[in-house]
Every structure is written in structure tokens, then in C-alpha cells.
Amino acid sequence: MWPFFIDYWYIVLVVPVMIASLIIQGIMRSTYKKYSNVYAGAGITGAEMAQRVLREHGVTDVAVISTGGELTDHYDPRSKVIKLSSEVYGSRSVSALGVACHEAGHAVQHAQSYFPLVARNAFVPVVNFCSGISWIVLIVGLFMQYDLMINLGIILFATSAVFQFITLPVEFNASRRAVASLKNSGMLSDSEIAGTKKVLTAAAMTYVAALATTLASLLRLILITRGNRRN
């Protein structure tokens, strides 16, 4: 019999997924670092490649700027700015070009009103609110032994999984756009394109791992509360 203070559902469900997630993140960083030391023969920087992708798709109202930190690259749809980390912005590496094109892909998605991106952006305030109060509702429900509140807490927590699920097609589509842009440019060799694919695939898998971790945590909550209500 398990001691009362051991959360065995956490050990059985969440811990293995978290370990897998850490491994995936390690692979992503290793792949990124490897191809950060492989410089594309085109001699173009990440910032220049991002601007090229924007021009190709007729996007003229998005700026490309440098930002601090490592792997902090992202597209801000509110200010319409692609923020590239300094090591991507000015780098001519295969990793930098892939990441820059990926973020430019998000800007193109925004300009074209790509539905999964629109849905994700609209869902941001909802998931921020729901995830913020989910544990409060759940704990109060468990304390009061009130099934309706317990179920509501689980539903509120589940919005995080919904958000991460919506994020997957957004990220995979941006990566596909990135690879297509690099291919169409004719500026990279086949081996450089292959390296870009590995970097972007490794990065995309971190989103899959995040979803898996949230789903494992959600299942754990359901099983814990079900056992609590039976008792």
C-alpha cells in the first residue's frame, strides 16, 4: 500500500512525461547548437531572411528587430514585430535562417488570417483567466466536497490543454512555411535545408511534449478527484 503522502498518480503519469519532455528539450537545444555552427553559403543573416519572406508574401507592415536572451525569438501580433534573439538576428547559420523564417511564417499567418492562429490569439485571455483560477476552484471544491465545483475546476484547468492543442497546427504550419520559403529562395543547398528541417522539427516537438505534460496532469486530477469523491 502506498503511504498517504505519496501522490502515485503524479509518479505514474506526470513524471515519465516530464522526463520525456526534458529529453526532447535537450535534443532541441543540441540540434539548434549544432546547426548554429553550420553557416549557410548564401551569406544572408536571419534578419535579412525574415524580411525576404515578408516581402515575398506582400507583408509590408511588420518590423524585424533584435531582442535579448537565447531562444527568445517570437512574433508579436499586437505590435506586428518579429523579435529575433541577437544570435539569430545577425547570424548566417542554418539554425538562424530556419528560426527567422519560422517567425516570419507567423507574421504571414497573421496577415492571411490563418484560422488556427486567429483562434489561438482569441483564446489567450480565456486560458489566462481559467488557468489562473482553476486551482482555487478545485481546492475549494475538494475542501467543501462539492462535485460541481470540482468538475468546474477540472474544466478550467483543461483550457490549457485546449490552448496547447490549438497551438500545434500554428507551429507546424509556420515551420512548413519556413522550409518552403528557404527552398523557394534557392539560396540553400539540400544539406542546409535538411539541417533547417531538423532544427524546426526538434523545436516543434517541444510543443507536443508540453501538451502531453498538460494532458497527463489533467488525467491525474481526474483520477485523484474521482478517488476522493469515492472516499
C-alpha positions as CSV (number, residue, x, y, z in Angstrom):
1,M,0.0,0.0,0.0
2,W,1.2,3.5,-0.9
3,P,1.8,5.9,2.0
4,F,-0.8,8.6,2.2
5,F,1.6,11.4,1.4
6,I,2.8,9.9,-1.9
7,D,1.0,11.1,-5.0
8,Y,1.4,7.9,-7.0
9,W,-0.7,9.2,-9.9
10,Y,1.9,12.0,-10.3
11,I,4.7,9.4,-10.2
12,V,3.0,7.1,-12.7
13,L,1.5,9.7,-15.1
14,V,3.3,13.0,-14.9
15,V,6.9,12.2,-14.0
16,P,7.5,9.9,-17.1
17,V,6.1,12.6,-19.4
18,M,8.2,15.3,-17.7
19,I,11.3,13.2,-18.2
20,A,10.5,12.7,-21.9
21,S,9.8,16.5,-22.2
22,L,13.3,17.3,-20.7
23,I,14.9,14.8,-23.1
24,I,13.1,16.5,-26.1
25,Q,14.2,19.9,-24.9
26,G,17.7,18.7,-24.6
27,I,17.5,17.3,-28.2
28,M,16.1,20.6,-29.4
29,R,18.9,22.6,-27.8
30,S,21.6,20.2,-29.0
31,T,20.2,20.3,-32.6
32,Y,19.9,24.1,-32.5
33,K,23.5,24.5,-31.2
34,K,24.9,22.0,-33.8
35,Y,23.4,23.9,-36.8
36,S,24.2,27.3,-35.2
37,N,27.8,26.3,-36.1
38,V,26.9,25.4,-39.7
39,Y,26.9,28.6,-41.8
40,A,24.8,28.7,-45.0
41,G,26.6,29.5,-48.2
42,A,24.1,32.2,-49.1
43,G,25.8,34.6,-46.6
44,I,22.4,36.1,-45.6
45,T,21.5,36.9,-42.0
46,G,18.4,35.7,-40.1
47,A,17.0,39.3,-40.1
48,E,17.5,39.6,-43.8
49,M,15.9,36.2,-44.5
50,A,12.9,37.1,-42.4
51,Q,12.5,40.4,-44.3
52,R,12.8,38.5,-47.6
53,V,10.0,36.1,-46.5
54,L,7.8,39.1,-45.6
55,R,8.4,40.8,-48.9
56,E,7.6,37.6,-50.9
57,H,4.2,37.4,-49.2
58,G,3.4,41.1,-49.6
59,V,3.6,41.8,-45.8
60,T,4.9,45.4,-45.5
61,D,3.7,46.5,-42.0
62,V,5.9,44.1,-39.9
63,A,9.2,45.2,-38.4
64,V,12.1,42.8,-37.7
65,I,14.1,43.8,-34.6
66,S,16.8,42.3,-32.3
67,T,16.0,41.3,-28.8
68,G,18.0,40.0,-25.8
69,G,18.2,36.4,-24.5
70,E,18.6,33.0,-26.0
71,L,15.8,31.2,-27.9
72,T,13.6,34.2,-27.3
73,D,12.6,34.6,-30.9
74,H,8.9,35.3,-31.4
75,Y,6.3,37.3,-33.4
76,D,4.2,39.8,-31.5
77,P,0.9,40.1,-33.4
78,R,-0.2,43.2,-31.3
79,S,2.7,45.4,-32.3
80,K,3.4,43.5,-35.6
81,V,7.0,43.0,-34.8
82,I,9.3,39.9,-35.3
83,K,11.7,39.8,-32.4
84,L,14.8,37.8,-33.1
85,S,17.4,37.0,-30.5
86,S,20.8,38.6,-31.3
87,E,22.3,35.2,-32.2
88,V,19.6,34.7,-34.8
89,Y,19.2,38.3,-36.0
90,G,22.8,38.8,-37.2
91,S,23.8,35.2,-37.7
92,R,24.2,33.4,-41.1
93,S,23.9,29.9,-39.6
94,V,21.4,27.3,-40.8
95,S,19.7,27.4,-37.4
96,A,19.3,31.2,-37.6
97,L,17.8,31.2,-41.0
98,G,15.3,28.5,-40.0
99,V,14.2,30.2,-36.9
100,A,13.9,33.6,-38.6
101,C,11.8,32.1,-41.4
102,H,9.6,30.3,-38.8
103,E,8.8,33.6,-37.1
104,A,8.2,35.3,-40.4
105,G,5.8,32.5,-41.1
106,H,3.8,33.5,-38.1
107,A,3.7,37.1,-39.4
108,V,2.4,35.8,-42.7
109,Q,-0.2,33.7,-40.9
110,H,-1.4,36.8,-39.2
111,A,-1.5,38.8,-42.4
112,Q,-3.5,36.0,-44.1
113,S,-5.8,35.5,-41.0
114,Y,-4.8,31.8,-40.7
115,F,-7.6,30.4,-38.7
116,P,-5.7,28.4,-36.1
117,L,-3.6,31.5,-35.3
118,V,-6.7,33.7,-35.1
119,A,-8.3,31.1,-32.8
120,R,-5.2,30.8,-30.6
121,N,-4.9,34.6,-30.2
122,A,-8.5,34.9,-29.3
123,F,-8.2,32.1,-26.7
124,V,-5.2,33.7,-24.9
125,P,-7.3,35.9,-22.4
126,V,-9.6,33.0,-21.8
127,V,-6.9,30.5,-20.9
128,N,-5.0,33.1,-18.8
129,F,-8.1,33.6,-16.7
130,C,-9.2,30.0,-16.5
131,S,-5.7,28.6,-15.6
132,G,-5.3,31.4,-13.0
133,I,-8.4,30.4,-11.0
134,S,-8.6,26.6,-11.8
135,W,-6.6,25.5,-8.8
136,I,-8.5,27.8,-6.4
137,V,-11.9,26.5,-7.6
138,L,-10.6,22.9,-7.5
139,I,-9.2,23.2,-3.9
140,V,-12.3,24.9,-2.6
141,G,-14.4,22.2,-4.3
142,L,-12.4,19.4,-2.7
143,F,-12.5,21.1,0.7
144,M,-16.3,21.5,0.5
145,Q,-16.8,18.1,-1.1
146,Y,-18.8,20.0,-3.8
147,D,-18.8,17.9,-7.0
148,L,-20.0,20.7,-9.3
149,M,-17.1,23.0,-8.2
150,I,-14.6,20.1,-8.5
151,N,-15.8,19.5,-12.1
152,L,-15.6,23.2,-12.9
153,G,-12.0,23.3,-11.6
154,I,-11.1,20.4,-13.9
155,I,-12.8,22.1,-16.9
156,L,-11.0,25.4,-16.2
157,F,-7.6,23.5,-16.0
158,A,-8.4,21.7,-19.3
159,T,-8.5,25.0,-21.2
160,S,-4.7,24.9,-21.0
161,A,-4.7,21.6,-22.9
162,V,-7.1,23.1,-25.5
163,F,-4.8,26.1,-26.0
164,Q,-1.8,23.9,-26.4
165,F,-3.7,21.7,-28.9
166,I,-4.7,24.7,-31.0
167,T,-1.0,25.9,-30.9
168,L,0.2,22.7,-32.6
169,P,-1.1,23.4,-36.1
170,V,0.1,27.0,-35.8
171,E,3.7,26.0,-35.1
172,F,3.8,23.1,-37.6
173,N,2.4,25.3,-40.3
174,A,4.9,28.1,-39.6
175,S,7.7,25.5,-39.9
176,R,6.4,24.2,-43.2
177,R,6.2,27.8,-44.5
178,A,9.8,28.4,-43.3
179,V,11.1,25.3,-45.1
180,A,9.1,26.2,-48.3
181,S,10.5,29.8,-48.2
182,L,14.0,28.6,-47.9
183,K,13.6,26.1,-50.7
184,N,12.0,28.6,-53.0
185,S,14.8,31.1,-52.3
186,G,17.2,28.7,-54.0
187,M,19.9,30.1,-51.6
188,L,20.4,27.0,-49.5
189,S,21.8,23.6,-50.5
190,D,19.9,20.4,-49.9
191,S,22.0,19.6,-46.9
192,E,21.4,23.1,-45.4
193,I,17.6,22.6,-46.0
194,A,17.8,19.2,-44.2
195,G,19.6,20.9,-41.3
196,T,16.9,23.5,-41.1
197,K,14.2,20.8,-41.0
198,K,15.9,19.1,-38.1
199,V,16.1,22.3,-36.1
200,L,12.4,23.2,-36.7
201,T,11.2,19.6,-36.1
202,A,13.0,19.5,-32.8
203,A,11.5,22.8,-31.8
204,A,8.0,21.7,-32.8
205,M,8.3,18.6,-30.7
206,T,8.7,20.7,-27.6
207,Y,5.1,21.9,-28.1
208,V,4.0,18.3,-28.4
209,A,5.8,17.5,-25.2
210,A,4.1,20.5,-23.4
211,L,0.7,19.2,-24.5
212,A,1.5,15.7,-23.3
213,T,2.6,17.0,-19.9
214,T,-0.7,19.0,-19.5
215,L,-2.8,16.0,-20.6
216,A,-1.0,13.8,-18.0
217,S,-1.6,16.4,-15.3
218,L,-5.3,16.7,-16.3
219,L,-5.7,12.9,-16.2
220,R,-4.0,12.9,-12.8
221,L,-6.5,15.5,-11.5
222,I,-9.5,13.5,-12.8
223,L,-8.2,10.3,-11.1
224,I,-7.4,12.0,-7.8
225,T,-10.7,13.8,-7.5
226,R,-12.6,10.6,-8.5
227,G,-10.9,8.7,-5.8
228,N,-11.5,11.5,-3.3
229,R,-15.2,11.5,-4.1
230,R,-15.5,7.8,-3.7
231,N,-14.0,8.0,-0.3
